[in-house]
Amino acid sequence: MNNDFELAQSFWVKAARDNNAKAMFNLGLLHEQRKVKKANKVNAERWFKLAGQNGYGPADLHIAIKMIHAGDDRKKVEQALGRAVDNGSRPARDLLTRYRSGQDITDIVKAKYQNTAAAKPIVRLKPGQYHAESWIKRQRSSAWTIQMLAFRDVAKVRDFIDQHGLHDQAAYFAEKTHEGKIYKLVYGVFSDKQAADEARDALSPALKDLRPWLRSIASVKTVIAKQ
């Protein structure tokens, strides 16, 4: 087995515990493509299902495509495509429209979705590399995060990230105030407020002492858009 995939699995398992749906989907791919030790079909299906339940449209689309390839019941296929659409999958919307009209989409699926793209290990950030506004913009607006601190000097934000080893979990964004620009640090991206609250409870004592609070990714994006 490729050591890179084994390493990626360890990172994605940690992210999945924080309700990162994309990480769950990637874990499903690792098992489905037998990229890791003890890979099996049951684990693949479990991760795909969990990713879909956590709002990741591509996971439900993937499930639907597998059903179509297997010739499963039309009602089940339509339900899976419907979940994918509800979770924002544009390809699923087109397939569902064709499917409901009675069109045979088997050939389309075979042509476009013959194979799943190979799972790739995530890139670990190192000291000197930091998530900022562009990373936050890519997150789902319905997700939640934990706000830690605000600094007037961006270098102090980065020092804090380095000190606590938060490179892959934290991000910062700028906000203009009447006293000048400040930089706010947020930690993690979680599927809902409850998941974020549970993650806050699991923080180290040093981070808990900062009295972090919960806020939606949508609210952070609103601030970024105003700058």
Number of C-alpha atoms within 10 A of each C-alpha: 9 9 11 13 20 16 13 21 22 13 18 22 16 13 20 21 14 18 22 23 27 23 25 29 28 26 31 27 26 26 21 20 18 16 20 21 12 8 17 15 12 11 17 21 19 14 25 28 20 21 26 24 15 19 22 27 27 24 31 30 27 22 18 25 23 16 17 19 14 9 11 13 10 13 9 13 21 20 14 24 29 22 23 27 21 16 20 15 19 15 14 26 18 12 23 22 14 13 17 11 9 9 11 12 14 13 11 11 16 13 10 9 14 13 9 11 9 11 16 12 18 15 9 10 14 12 13 10 13 19 19 16 15 13 12 21 16 9 15 17 16 14 20 27 26 23 23 18 18 18 17 15 11 18 11 13 21 21 13 16 23 16 11 11 14 19 21 18 15 21 24 26 23 20 17 13 8 5 7 8 15 15 19 20 22 27 24 21 25 29 21 15 17 12 18 25 16 12 19 21 11 11 12 10 9 9 14 14 9 11 11 16 15 17 16 21 21 18 13 23 19 12 13 17 11 8 10
